[in-house]
Amino acid sequence: MNCVPNSPVQDGPAQLEWKIKVFRQTSTKIKYFIEVKNLTGNTLQLDAGYAIMNQ
């Protein structure tokens, strides 16, 4: 999982941080909880992406 701020574009300190919690719901299902925290005092837009591995 990767989260990247895309608006506003600025160079400087970190703009966000994220945490991921993973729970096995059944033997074939996994549930993800993604928490993103805005570290700025402004409205922030972000892109988030993930990769499925070992299918």
Buried (B, 14 or more C-beta within 10 A) or exposed (E): EEBEBEEEEEEEEEBBEEEEEEEEEEEEEEEEEEEBEEEBEEEBEBEEEEEEEEE
